[in-house]
Every structure is written in structure tokens, then in C-alpha cells.
Amino acid sequence: MEKTIERPDFAAIKAKQQATWASGDYAVVGTTLQIVGETLCEAVDLRAGEAVLDVAAGNGNATLAAARRFADVTSVDYVPALLDKARARAAADHLAVTFRTADAEALPFDDASFDVVLSTFGVMFTPDHDRAAAELMRVLRKGGRIGLANWTPDSFIGQLFAIIGRHVPPPSGLRSPALWGDTAHLATLFPGQRIATRVATFTFRYLSAMHWIDVFRTWYGPMNRAFAALDASDQAALQADILALLDRLDIGGGRGLVIPSSYLEVVITRTAHPIL
């Protein structure tokens, strides 16, 4: 008898994810990643005056980078509190940005509305990969570019999520976010498009391994919720596994924690019709 594969309940998963990213305060971690937004804007050869959409923008790293290059920027996320952080940052830098609460899998914009669509460590966490990719393509004009920064499966963050998944298993049938950092998977999500990639590195720099854990456990939603889901004994086991990972990857030589994490910098040029 042929086995039936049950389709994940994406609506329920998304509601839980939204609550996860709303917990803690991602901006505390997110602001340290600002350099990724800057380099991504260079990778897509962003031009002043272009219409830019930053999807799953979080606290606005790519948003601010694009606005600094005098683009016409719209920034969206499904967690309003994160957009509030981005809005405050834009105001402090006197940057004109349009902010709007929106779901990456159901973007409230017309077809071919933007010259450039960006996402730094954002859209990769959508539960329905195919639908999210289709939305990015739909709102992009022909000849436009999609710029993505996605953690790779074997990166520090990819390994971290694998550890968390062993202690707090994800919903059945849900594909790993780290697949967005795999070129073969991207080819299935964006068939017929011109895809250019390079492996880049972001380096986490903290006072110590325990300092990193304290910051991420307190402020980074996925870790905050993972620890909250466990009893004291299981929390200790999860922390021990993360500490072992940090110790193995640390290249700081005892002078602070220094951990490189690879990510895939992606530029997709729309050369065909949007995915339907």
C-alpha cells in the first residue's frame, strides 16, 4: 500500500512561528548582522531610485542598507514589534521607508511592483518554501533581482537549529529553513531563473560562550521558546549540547568568543514568468 504523506498544517505552524519570533527581542541579535544587509545591497547592484521590498525584514538591516542607497524602500514583516524597531532605526538615521505588516507567503502588492526584493535570514524561515518563493517572484518585475542571505545547512546556525530540533522536534513534514542555503533547493524553488551564489561568512563575536547563550536564550525567539518548552533537566541537556558546539567552532583563542558562520549570498534575476 502506498504511504500517504500528510501535508503540514501551515496555518497552525505559521501562528506558532509568529509567536516565537515575537518572543524575546530579535533586534538585540539582529542589529549585529547589519553588515550582511550592506553587502547584499552591493551584491544585487542596487541603484538609487529603484523600488525595493525587504521581506521578513525583522529589525530592518537590509531595509536601512537599501534606504542609505537612496532606493524607494518598503519593509514588511509579520511581527509588528520588529517593524517598530526598524521604524525607530530609520527615523534615527533620517531615512524615508514605508513599513507594513505583511506575511511573506501572501504579500499585499500587485504583480511586478518592485525592481529588487531582499531578505536577510528572513524568508528562509517561512514554513511553505514554494509559496514564499512564488510570492517573491510574483511581485518582482521582469529583469528585477532577488537578493537573499540564507544560513547554510552546515553553518554554525544550521548546526544550532539541528541541535534544537533534536531537543524540540519541529512539526512533522516541515522542511528545514537551512535548505534555503542549498543551491540545489533554490533551483527547485526558482526554476528557469538566473541564480548566482557565493558562500559568505558572518562572524559572531561575544564575550564568552555563556555570554552568547545568555543573549540568545533571552532575546532570540527560537532559542527562547525552545528552552521554555523544556523542563530543567532537558534545558540543561540542550545547553550542554550548544556549549559543546560553541566550544568546537570557537576560533577566539581565549580572547572572547569568535565563531564564523557561513551563509549563502544569493542573487536571482527574473528571466521568465512568475511562478504560479
matplotlib code that plots the C-alpha trace (Angstrom):
import matplotlib.pyplot as plt

x = [0.0, 1.3, 2.1, 0.3, 2.4, 0.5, 0.7, 1.8, -0.8, 1.0, -1.5, -1.0, 2.8, 2.8, 0.8, 3.3, 6.3, 4.9, 4.6, 8.1, 9.7, 7.6, 9.1, 12.3, 13.6, 15.2, 16.5, 19.2, 20.7, 19.6, 21.4, 24.7, 24.0, 23.8, 26.9, 25.0, 22.3, 25.0, 26.9, 23.7, 22.7, 26.1, 25.6, 22.3, 23.9, 21.2, 20.6, 19.2, 15.6, 14.8, 11.6, 12.8, 10.9, 12.5, 10.6, 10.6, 12.6, 12.9, 14.5, 15.4, 19.0, 18.5, 15.8, 18.3, 21.0, 18.8, 17.4, 21.0, 21.5, 18.5, 16.2, 12.4, 12.1, 9.1, 9.8, 7.4, 7.3, 4.5, 5.7, 4.7, 7.0, 10.0, 8.9, 8.6, 12.3, 13.1, 11.0, 12.8, 16.2, 15.1, 13.9, 17.2, 19.1, 16.6, 15.7, 12.4, 10.9, 7.4, 6.7, 3.8, 2.8, 2.6, 3.1, 5.9, 3.7, 0.9, 2.4, -0.2, 1.3, 0.5, 2.4, 5.7, 5.7, 9.4, 12.8, 14.5, 13.3, 15.6, 15.5, 18.3, 17.8, 14.1, 12.1, 14.1, 12.1, 8.7, 7.0, 5.9, 9.0, 7.3, 4.6, 7.1, 9.4, 6.4, 5.4, 8.9, 8.8, 5.3, 6.0, 9.2, 9.3, 10.9, 14.7, 14.5, 16.7, 16.0, 18.8, 18.9, 21.1, 20.4, 22.3, 23.8, 22.9, 26.5, 26.9, 27.1, 23.5, 22.5, 24.1, 22.5, 19.0, 19.7, 20.6, 17.4, 15.4, 16.8, 15.6, 12.4, 11.3, 9.8, 6.3, 6.2, 6.8, 8.2, 11.3, 14.4, 14.9, 18.6, 17.6, 17.4, 21.1, 21.5, 21.9, 20.0, 17.0, 17.0, 17.0, 13.8, 12.2, 13.1, 13.1, 14.3, 15.8, 19.4, 20.8, 24.2, 25.5, 28.6, 29.3, 30.0, 30.8, 29.3, 31.3, 29.6, 31.7, 30.7, 32.4, 32.3, 30.2, 27.9, 27.5, 26.3, 23.9, 22.6, 21.9, 20.3, 18.3, 16.9, 16.4, 16.4, 12.9, 13.6, 16.1, 13.9, 10.9, 13.0, 14.2, 10.8, 9.3, 11.7, 11.9, 15.0, 16.8, 16.2, 17.1, 20.5, 21.0, 20.2, 22.6, 25.3, 24.9, 25.0, 28.1, 29.8, 29.0, 30.3, 33.5, 34.1, 33.7, 35.2, 38.4, 38.8, 41.8, 40.5, 40.1, 36.4, 34.1, 34.6, 32.5, 32.3, 29.0, 28.7, 25.7, 24.7, 24.5, 22.0, 21.2, 18.3, 17.5, 13.9, 14.2, 10.9, 7.3, 6.4, 5.9, 2.2]
y = [0.0, 3.4, 5.6, 8.9, 11.9, 14.2, 17.9, 20.1, 22.4, 25.6, 27.9, 26.5, 26.3, 29.9, 31.1, 29.4, 30.8, 34.3, 33.9, 32.6, 35.5, 37.9, 36.5, 37.9, 40.8, 39.7, 43.2, 42.7, 39.9, 41.3, 44.6, 42.7, 41.4, 44.8, 44.2, 41.4, 43.8, 46.2, 43.6, 42.1, 45.5, 45.6, 42.1, 43.0, 46.2, 48.3, 51.6, 54.9, 55.3, 51.6, 50.2, 47.8, 45.4, 43.9, 40.7, 39.3, 42.4, 41.9, 45.0, 46.3, 45.6, 45.3, 47.9, 50.5, 49.5, 50.0, 53.3, 54.6, 54.0, 56.2, 53.4, 53.7, 51.1, 49.2, 47.0, 44.1, 41.6, 39.7, 40.7, 44.4, 44.8, 44.1, 46.7, 49.2, 48.6, 49.1, 52.2, 53.7, 52.9, 54.5, 57.6, 57.9, 57.8, 60.2, 57.6, 57.5, 54.0, 52.6, 50.0, 47.5, 44.4, 41.5, 37.8, 36.7, 34.0, 36.4, 39.8, 42.5, 44.0, 43.8, 41.7, 43.2, 46.0, 46.0, 46.3, 44.5, 42.1, 41.5, 39.2, 38.6, 35.5, 36.1, 34.4, 31.2, 30.6, 30.6, 27.2, 26.8, 27.3, 27.0, 29.6, 32.1, 31.7, 32.2, 35.4, 36.8, 36.2, 37.4, 40.9, 41.3, 42.9, 41.1, 41.7, 42.5, 40.9, 39.0, 39.2, 36.6, 35.9, 32.3, 30.3, 27.1, 23.7, 23.0, 26.5, 27.3, 28.4, 25.4, 23.1, 25.1, 24.5, 20.8, 20.6, 22.5, 20.2, 17.1, 18.5, 20.2, 18.4, 20.5, 19.7, 16.6, 17.2, 20.7, 21.3, 22.8, 26.5, 25.8, 24.3, 27.9, 27.9, 25.0, 25.8, 22.7, 23.6, 27.1, 25.8, 23.9, 27.0, 29.4, 27.2, 28.9, 31.9, 33.0, 32.3, 33.5, 32.5, 32.8, 31.4, 34.3, 34.4, 36.3, 36.1, 36.1, 37.9, 37.7, 37.9, 34.1, 31.0, 31.7, 35.3, 34.1, 31.6, 34.3, 36.7, 34.2, 32.4, 35.7, 37.6, 35.2, 33.8, 30.3, 29.6, 31.5, 29.3, 26.1, 26.4, 27.4, 24.2, 22.0, 21.1, 22.0, 18.7, 18.9, 22.6, 21.6, 19.0, 21.4, 24.0, 21.4, 20.4, 24.1, 24.7, 21.8, 23.3, 26.7, 25.2, 23.2, 26.1, 28.9, 30.4, 33.1, 31.6, 32.5, 36.2, 36.3, 34.0, 34.2, 31.9, 32.1, 31.1, 30.5, 31.8, 31.7, 35.1, 34.7, 37.0, 35.7, 37.6, 37.1, 36.0, 34.1, 34.5, 34.4, 31.0, 30.3]
z = [0.0, -1.0, 2.0, 2.2, 3.2, 5.4, 4.4, 7.3, 8.8, 7.5, 9.1, 12.6, 12.1, 11.0, 14.0, 16.3, 14.4, 14.6, 18.4, 18.5, 16.6, 18.8, 21.9, 23.3, 21.2, 17.9, 17.4, 20.1, 17.9, 14.6, 14.8, 15.0, 11.5, 9.8, 7.6, 5.8, 4.6, 3.4, 1.4, 0.0, -1.5, -3.2, -4.5, -6.2, -7.6, -6.0, -7.8, -6.3, -7.1, -7.5, -5.9, -3.2, -1.0, 2.1, 3.0, 6.6, 7.3, 11.1, 12.6, 9.2, 8.3, 4.5, 4.7, 6.1, 3.8, 0.8, 2.0, 2.6, -1.2, -1.9, -3.0, -2.6, 0.2, 1.5, 4.5, 5.6, 8.5, 10.2, 13.7, 14.2, 17.2, 15.0, 12.4, 15.3, 15.9, 12.3, 12.1, 15.1, 13.4, 10.1, 12.0, 13.9, 10.6, 8.8, 6.2, 4.4, 4.5, 4.1, 6.8, 6.5, 8.5, 6.0, 5.6, 3.2, 1.9, 1.0, 0.0, -0.3, -3.5, -7.2, -9.7, -10.9, -8.3, -7.4, -9.1, -6.2, -3.5, -0.5, 2.5, 5.1, 7.2, 6.9, 4.2, 4.8, 7.9, 6.1, 6.6, 2.9, 0.8, -2.5, -1.7, -0.3, -3.4, -5.7, -3.9, -4.2, -7.9, -8.4, -7.0, -9.0, -12.4, -15.3, -15.2, -11.5, -8.8, -5.7, -3.1, -0.3, 2.7, 3.9, 6.5, 5.0, 6.4, 7.7, 9.1, 12.8, 12.8, 10.6, 13.2, 16.1, 14.6, 14.1, 17.8, 18.8, 16.6, 18.4, 21.7, 20.5, 17.3, 14.6, 13.1, 11.0, 7.3, 7.7, 5.6, 7.2, 6.8, 6.1, 2.7, 1.5, 1.9, -0.6, -4.2, -5.4, -3.4, -4.7, -8.2, -7.4, -5.9, -8.7, -11.9, -15.1, -13.3, -13.4, -9.9, -8.8, -5.4, -3.2, 0.2, 2.6, 6.3, 9.2, 12.4, 15.8, 18.4, 22.1, 25.4, 26.0, 25.2, 28.2, 27.1, 23.7, 25.3, 27.7, 24.9, 22.5, 25.2, 26.4, 23.2, 20.2, 19.7, 18.5, 21.4, 23.9, 23.0, 22.8, 26.3, 27.6, 26.1, 28.3, 31.9, 33.9, 33.2, 29.4, 29.4, 31.0, 28.3, 25.5, 27.0, 27.2, 23.5, 22.5, 24.6, 23.0, 19.6, 20.6, 22.0, 18.9, 16.5, 18.6, 17.0, 19.5, 21.2, 24.7, 23.8, 23.5, 21.6, 17.8, 15.7, 11.9, 10.3, 6.6, 4.7, 1.0, -0.6, -3.5, -6.4, -8.6, -11.8, -13.1, -16.7, -17.0, -16.0, -12.2, -10.6, -10.4]

ax = plt.figure().add_subplot(projection="3d")
ax.plot(x, y, z, "-o")
ax.set_aspect("equal")
plt.show()
